[in-house]
Amino acid sequence: MALVKSITDAKAEEINAPILSSALLVTPNIFLEAENGSQIDLGQVAEEPLPTTSSIVTLKAFDIADISVVVPEWYTPIMPNAILSNPATLPPANSYSVAWSPDGQYLAIAHSNTPFITIYKRNGDLFTKLTNPTTLPSNTGNAVAWSPDGQYLVVAHGTTPFITIYKRSGDIFTKLANPATLPSNDSYGVAWSPDGMYLSIGHAGLPYITIYKRAGDVFTKLPDPATLPPSTVHDVVWSSGGQYLCVCHANAPYVTIYKRNGDVFTKLADPAILPPGDSLGVSWSPDNQYLSIAHSIPPYVTIYKRNGDIFTKLSDPASIPSGTGNSVAWTPDGKYLSVGHGSPPYISIYKRSGDVFIKLPNLAVGLSGLAQSVAWSPEGFYLAIGQSVTPFINIFKSSMLQPKGLPVPISILP
């Protein structure tokens, strides 16, 4: 590889990174090293700008394959621009829920036919199905969630025991003993608190929400909140600080927000403006400032901004989803919100600018059926979408990361 005098003279293949205008787009495993051999962290580069054209610094791009992916905050993911090849073994039917492990190495999918849960291990862009757990969920997998440490995987499903809790050892998932007190009916939503100490299950049948406290591998049901949701709970989510638990449900007010104090969950006052109908999916922004709810009636997604314990509805996006909102998910940086819905193009991705949500162009490759669940990988590089028709799962990749600003030109050595 020849010495590149200026970043604008470089070709993508010469530096193992894409080029856009005069900015350097660096793939996650590219680091920079000065001529004197000292490593320059990209985050440090951002904080200490490189010299300008009057004093060009020479850097060497090299690949570190044995490190975990760490994305500096100053990166902006470019939206998914490539769809990956389907896994060799696909889920067998309707995929209702998709969830990434916290390290991004595993993707779990809950679906309507046996084995009801399919788990893939990721190697680069290749997703390989793992051997099924010895003990499977008893019926349709409606929701799936990983504990924050990646050691536990919970499937919410139809028919007793309504939840199945697995403990992971490497690539082996072993079913734990059922909690002494089980959810009362078919379970549709599941979420862990950020510290992994609480597990919440949304289900049909009173009390509609069941909350467990974990001690090792034992899950003990807590007393029900004093005020219960009024109907079947479809989804549950914790705020990233673990202070709030939000459940969305079939009947008015369609959303119930609890504030946690120790093991006690107290219902907050309803937002002044409620979702207009059956709420099916809910997601907090990573900074806890925004709460998004997908629902069955236009505008199909409702977004609130939090100020203390007050949730104020924001103006609807100028371009709303085209059909029933089934699922919502934020990127890890909180800059983008994706909504899976029931009519073409089946997924809408919004970019947040302050309190305004601007719809981005549709994905270059369209989906074949309604998006029932959407989930971003922990670093925001992959978007997994569970669908109602074959192949039942699509995985998109954001292949580039755009820094907010690097001075140019920069000399690069091979």
HELIX and SHEET records of a PDB file:
HELIX    1   1 ILE A    7  ASP A    9  5                                   3    
HELIX    2   2 ALA A   12  ILE A   15  1                                   4    
HELIX    3   3 LEU A   42  GLU A   47  1                                   6    
HELIX    4   4 THR A   53  SER A   55  5                                   3    
SHEET    1   A 2 ILE A  19  LEU A  20  0                                        
SHEET    2   A 2 ALA A  23  LEU A  24 -1                                        
SHEET    1   B 4 GLN A  39  ILE A  40  0                                        
SHEET    2   B 4 ILE A  30  ALA A  34 -1                                        
SHEET    3   B 4 THR A  58  ASP A  63 -1                                        
SHEET    4   B 4 SER A 411  LEU A 413  1                                        
SHEET    1   C 2 TYR A  75  PRO A  77  0                                        
SHEET    2   C 2 LEU A 401  PRO A 403 -1                                        
SHEET    1   D 4 ALA A  82  ILE A  83  0                                        
SHEET    2   D 4 ILE A 393  LYS A 397 -1                                        
SHEET    3   D 4 TYR A 382  GLN A 387 -1                                        
SHEET    4   D 4 ALA A 371  TRP A 376 -1                                        
SHEET    1   E 4 SER A  95  TRP A 100  0                                        
SHEET    2   E 4 TYR A 106  HIS A 111 -1                                        
SHEET    3   E 4 ILE A 117  ASN A 123 -1                                        
SHEET    4   E 4 LEU A 126  LYS A 129 -1                                        
SHEET    1   F 4 GLY A 141  TRP A 146  0                                        
SHEET    2   F 4 TYR A 152  HIS A 157 -1                                        
SHEET    3   F 4 ILE A 163  SER A 169 -1                                        
SHEET    4   F 4 ILE A 172  LYS A 175 -1                                        
SHEET    1   G 4 SER A 187  TRP A 192  0                                        
SHEET    2   G 4 TYR A 198  HIS A 203 -1                                        
SHEET    3   G 4 ILE A 209  ALA A 215 -1                                        
SHEET    4   G 4 VAL A 218  LYS A 221 -1                                        
SHEET    1   H 4 VAL A 233  TRP A 238  0                                        
SHEET    2   H 4 TYR A 244  HIS A 249 -1                                        
SHEET    3   H 4 VAL A 255  ASN A 261 -1                                        
SHEET    4   H 4 VAL A 264  LYS A 267 -1                                        
SHEET    1   I 4 SER A 279  TRP A 284  0                                        
SHEET    2   I 4 TYR A 290  HIS A 295 -1                                        
SHEET    3   I 4 VAL A 301  ASN A 307 -1                                        
SHEET    4   I 4 ILE A 310  LYS A 313 -1                                        
SHEET    1   J 4 GLY A 325  TRP A 330  0                                        
SHEET    2   J 4 TYR A 336  HIS A 341 -1                                        
SHEET    3   J 4 ILE A 347  SER A 353 -1                                        
SHEET    4   J 4 VAL A 356  LYS A 359 -1                                        
END                                                                             
